[in-house]
Amino acid sequence: MKELKISVQAERLDIVKELFERLGYTYTITIFEEIATLTIIVKNQHTSTILEELKGIGVGTVFGTIVVSPVDLEISSTKKESLLRDRGISIDEMISNTKGLALINTTFVGLIILAGLLSSFGLIYDNVVIIIASMIIAPLLGPIALTVIGTMTPKNIYSKRSIAAEIIGLFVIIFIGFIVGIIYRYAEPTAIVASDTIQSDQILLRIKPTIGDIIFAIASGLAAGLFIIRGESTAIVGVAVAASLCPPAANAGLLLATPGLISEAFGSLVLLGLNVLAIYASCALIFWTSQSFVRGGTVSTRQFKKISRKYITQIVMTFLVLAALITLIVLDNIYNFIVINP
């Protein structure tokens, strides 16, 4: 459930009161220094509708402010509907929940660098614990989620910035892996390869994409989408998404720094690209099927029809590319025409 506090000038109070009376919502009013604050408690699935209605009369865009807060418990003598029906948040809440670690800032860059270092060392030393630690701190889910959300807003102000954050983040991890690979190439020449054999099983696992990798990435994207549209914390599911992105990126960097392993590095990059596509497509599918954006405060009904056509086209194209690449992997498993010899 959500608590909405709408603050407007006292002379505009009647406009908001008429709206709530028309929608059938009860509310409380406090007035202090010519500022009126109306407070209502609504179910999650109704929040986005009310936000759009409020913005339709100018609240939050022309005058006044809207504050949305989560409500853990409401005790009332009035019989309520089952809380199991409470699901779905508005697009504004989704953006607020995800953009903190979805755009480039000092925290994002710092976490990316640490994740790249941990992942690189974990791969070299074949240490699963260190690799998991890198997944926990890698902020790679936010940019993908915000990219999907941004495509559903009329001005699309977030997609380009979040795409840039994801690309730069992955490039930094690849670069860190490359630097670590060069250091070990001179400091400990047999750490990665000895007698033409890759020493770490964790590196070997990520030199060629498999159907299992893609299924895991799709499942991670679906789970991430479900968590985001419900307004739940994405900390846990973000680890699953990072597992599909951070280690393959660091793996590609390590292999690029190792002579004679360019084809293996290319395989890691292909795996990384497939995982990004899989997570984006599955996350977008969840967002669309949830219908969370139809009444999202930012998107009007008129705008939604135009945006939806573009959005569906993007989903279809992404899945077509993903299907073609999965088909290529299946054929390679049968005929082995992509030769990688670890």
CORWOCOR-V359831 format. One record per pair of residues at least 12 apart in sequence whose C-alpha atoms are under 10 Angstrom apart, sorted by the first residue. I is the first residue (numbers start at 1). J is the second residue. Records with the same first field share a line. If there is no record, write none. Layout:
I: J, J
This chain:
1: 41, 42, 43, 44, 45, 46, 47, 69, 70, 71, 72, 73, 74, 83, 86, 87, 89
2: 40, 41, 42, 43, 44, 45, 46, 47, 67, 68, 69, 70, 71, 72, 73, 86, 89
3: 39, 40, 41, 42, 43, 44, 47, 67, 68, 69, 70, 71
4: 27, 37, 38, 39, 40, 41, 42, 47, 50, 51, 66, 67, 68, 69, 70, 71
5: 27, 28, 29, 36, 37, 38, 39, 40, 41, 65, 66, 67, 68, 69
6: 29, 36, 37, 38, 39, 40, 54, 59, 60, 64, 65, 66, 67, 68
7: 29, 30, 31, 35, 36, 37, 38, 39, 59, 60, 63, 64, 65, 66, 67
8: 31, 34, 35, 36, 37, 38, 59, 60, 63, 64, 65, 66
9: 31, 32, 33, 34, 35, 36, 37, 63, 64, 65
10: 31, 32, 33, 34, 35, 36, 37
11: 34, 35, 36
12: 35, 36, 59, 63, 64
13: 29, 31, 35, 36, 37, 38
15: 54, 57, 58, 59
16: 38, 53, 54, 57, 58, 59
17: 29, 38
19: 50, 53, 54, 57
20: 38, 40, 50, 53, 54
23: 50, 53
25: 40, 41, 42
26: 38, 39, 40, 41, 42
27: 39, 40, 41
28: 40, 41
35: 64
36: 64
37: 64, 65, 66
38: 66
39: 67
41: 68, 69, 70, 71, 74
42: 70, 71, 86
43: 70, 71, 81, 83, 85, 86, 87, 88, 89
44: 70, 71, 83, 85, 86, 87, 88, 89, 90, 230, 231
45: 85, 86, 87, 88, 89, 90, 230, 292, 295
46: 86, 87, 88, 89, 90, 295
47: 68, 88, 89, 90, 93, 295, 296, 297
48: 88, 89, 90, 91, 92, 93, 292, 293, 294, 295, 296, 297, 298, 299
49: 89, 90, 292, 293, 294, 295, 296, 297
50: 90, 295, 296, 297
51: 66, 68, 90, 91, 92, 295, 296, 297, 298
52: 90, 294, 295, 296, 297, 298, 299, 300, 301
53: 295, 296, 297, 300
54: 66, 297
55: 297, 298, 300
56: 297, 298, 300
60: 297
68: 92, 93
69: 93
70: 231
86: 230
87: 226, 229, 230, 231, 290, 292
88: 226, 227, 228, 229, 230, 231, 232, 287, 290, 291, 292, 293
89: 228, 229, 230, 231, 232, 292, 293, 295, 296
90: 229, 230, 231, 292, 293, 294, 295, 296, 297, 298
91: 149, 150, 152, 153, 229, 292, 293, 294, 295, 296, 297, 298, 299
92: 149, 153, 293, 296, 297, 298, 299
93: 228, 229, 231, 296, 297
94: 145, 146, 149, 228, 229, 230, 231, 232, 292, 296
95: 142, 145, 146, 149, 150, 158, 228
96: 146
97: 142, 146, 228, 231, 232, 233, 234
98: 141, 142, 143, 144, 145, 146, 149, 228, 231, 233, 234
99: 142, 143, 145, 146, 147, 158, 162
100: 139, 142, 143
101: 138, 139, 140, 141, 142, 143, 146, 162, 165
102: 139, 140, 141, 142, 143, 144, 145, 146, 147, 158, 161, 162, 163, 164, 165, 166
103: 139, 142, 143, 146, 158, 159, 160, 161, 162, 163, 164, 165, 166
104: 143, 161, 162, 164, 165, 166, 168, 169
105: 165
107: 139
108: 137, 138, 139, 140, 165, 169
109: 138, 139, 165, 168, 169, 172
110: 137, 138, 139
111: 134, 136, 137, 138, 139, 140, 169
112: 134, 137, 138, 139, 140, 168, 169, 170, 171, 172, 173, 176, 246
113: 134, 137, 138, 169, 172, 173, 175, 176
114: 133, 134, 137, 138, 173, 176
115: 130, 131, 132, 133, 134, 135, 136, 137, 138, 139, 172, 173, 176, 242, 246, 247, 250
116: 131, 134, 135, 137, 138, 169, 170, 171, 172, 173, 174, 175, 176, 177, 180, 246, 247, 249, 250, 251, 253
117: 130, 131, 134, 173, 176, 177, 179, 180, 250
118: 130, 131, 132, 133, 134, 135, 137, 138, 176, 177, 246, 247, 250
119: 131, 132, 133, 134, 135, 138, 173, 176, 177, 243, 246, 247, 248, 249, 250, 251
120: 134, 173, 174, 176, 177, 178, 179, 180, 181, 203, 246, 247, 248, 249, 250, 251, 252, 253, 254
121: 134, 177, 180, 181, 250, 254
122: 134, 200, 202, 203, 247, 250
123: 177, 192, 199, 200, 201, 202, 203, 204, 205, 206, 247, 248, 250, 251, 254
124: 177, 180, 181, 184, 191, 192, 193, 198, 199, 200, 201, 202, 203, 251, 254
125: 191, 192, 199, 200, 201, 202, 203
126: 192, 199, 200, 201, 202, 203, 204
127: 200, 201, 202
128: 202
131: 202, 243, 246, 247
132: 239, 240, 242, 243, 246, 247
133: 239
134: 239, 242, 243, 246, 247
135: 238, 239, 240, 241, 242, 243, 244, 245, 246, 247
136: 235, 236, 237, 238, 239, 240, 241, 242, 243
137: 235, 238, 239, 242
138: 169, 173, 238, 239, 241, 242, 243, 245, 246
139: 165, 166, 169, 235, 238, 239, 241, 242, 246
140: 165, 166, 167, 169, 170, 238, 239, 241, 242, 243, 244, 245, 246, 276
141: 166, 220, 221, 224, 234, 235, 237, 238, 239, 240, 241, 242, 245, 276, 279, 280
142: 162, 165, 166, 224, 228, 234, 238, 241
143: 158, 159, 160, 161, 162, 163, 164, 165, 166, 167, 169
144: 159, 162, 163, 165, 166, 221, 241, 276, 277, 279, 280, 281, 283, 284
145: 159, 162, 163, 221, 224, 225, 228, 279, 280, 283, 284, 287
146: 158, 159, 160, 161, 162, 163
147: 159, 160, 161, 162, 163, 164, 165, 166, 280, 284
148: 162, 163, 225, 280, 281, 283, 284, 285, 287, 288, 311, 314, 315
149: 283, 284, 287, 288, 293
150: 162
151: 284, 307, 308, 310, 311, 314
152: 284, 287, 288, 293, 294, 296, 298, 299, 303, 304, 307, 308, 310, 311
153: 293, 296, 297, 298, 299, 300, 303, 304, 307
154: 298, 299, 300, 303, 304, 306, 307
155: 298, 299
166: 276
169: 246, 249
170: 245, 246, 248, 249, 250, 272
171: 249, 250, 253
172: 249, 250, 253
173: 245, 246, 247, 248, 249, 250, 251, 252, 253
174: 246, 247, 248, 249, 250, 251, 252, 253, 254, 255, 256, 269
175: 249, 250, 252, 253, 254, 256, 257
176: 249, 250, 253, 254
177: 247, 249, 250, 251, 252, 253, 254, 255, 256, 257
178: 249, 250, 251, 252, 253, 254, 255, 256, 257, 258
179: 253, 254, 256, 257
180: 250, 253, 254, 257
181: 250, 251, 252, 253, 254, 255, 256, 257, 258
182: 253, 254, 255, 256, 257, 258
183: 257
184: 254, 257, 258
185: 254, 257, 258, 259
189: 258
192: 254, 255, 258
193: 255, 258, 259, 260, 261, 342
196: 260, 261, 341, 342
197: 341, 342
198: 255, 261, 341, 342
199: 342
202: 247, 248, 251
203: 247, 248, 250, 251, 252, 254, 255, 264, 268, 342
204: 251, 264, 268, 342
205: 248, 251, 268
206: 244, 247, 248, 249, 250, 251, 252, 264, 265, 267, 268, 269, 270, 271, 272
207: 248, 251, 252, 255, 261, 263, 264, 265, 266, 267, 268, 269, 270, 271, 340, 341, 342
208: 248, 263, 264, 265, 266, 267, 268, 269, 270, 271, 272, 329, 338, 339, 340
209: 248, 267, 268, 269, 270, 271, 272, 273, 274, 275, 325, 326, 329
210: 271, 274, 326, 329, 330, 332, 333
211: 326, 327, 329, 330, 333
213: 244, 271, 272, 274, 275, 278
214: 244, 271, 272, 274, 275, 276, 277, 278, 279, 322, 326
215: 275, 278, 279
216: 240, 241, 243, 244, 275, 278, 279
217: 240, 241, 242, 243, 244, 245, 274, 275, 276, 277, 278, 279, 280, 282
218: 241, 244, 274, 275, 276, 277, 278, 279, 280, 281, 282, 283
219: 240, 241, 278, 279, 282, 283
220: 237, 238, 239, 240, 241, 242, 243, 244, 275, 278, 279, 282, 283
221: 237, 238, 240, 241, 275, 276, 277, 278, 279, 280, 281, 282, 283, 284, 285, 286
222: 237, 278, 279, 280, 281, 282, 283, 284, 285, 286, 287
223: 236, 237, 238, 240, 241, 279, 282, 283, 286
224: 236, 237, 238, 239, 240, 241, 279, 282, 283, 286, 287
225: 237, 279, 280, 282, 283, 284, 285, 286, 287, 288, 290
226: 283, 286, 287, 290
228: 283, 286, 287
229: 286, 287, 290, 291, 292, 293
230: 290, 292
241: 275, 276, 279
243: 275
244: 271, 272, 273, 274, 275, 276, 278, 279
245: 269, 271, 272, 273, 274, 275, 276, 279
246: 272
247: 268, 272
248: 265, 267, 268, 269, 270, 271, 272, 273, 275
249: 265, 268, 269, 270, 271, 272, 273
250: 265, 268, 269, 272
251: 264, 265, 267, 268, 269, 272
252: 264, 265, 266, 267, 268, 269, 270, 271, 272
253: 265, 266, 268, 269
255: 267, 268
256: 268
261: 340, 341, 342
262: 340
263: 338, 339, 340, 341, 342
264: 339, 340, 341, 342
265: 340
266: 340
267: 338, 339, 340
270: 325
273: 322
274: 321, 322, 325, 326
275: 322
276: 322
277: 318, 319, 321, 322
278: 318, 319, 321, 322, 323
280: 315, 318, 319
281: 314, 315, 316, 317, 318, 319, 320, 322
282: 315, 318, 319
283: 315
284: 311, 312, 314, 315, 318
285: 311, 312, 315, 316, 319
288: 308, 311, 312, 315
293: 308
294: 308
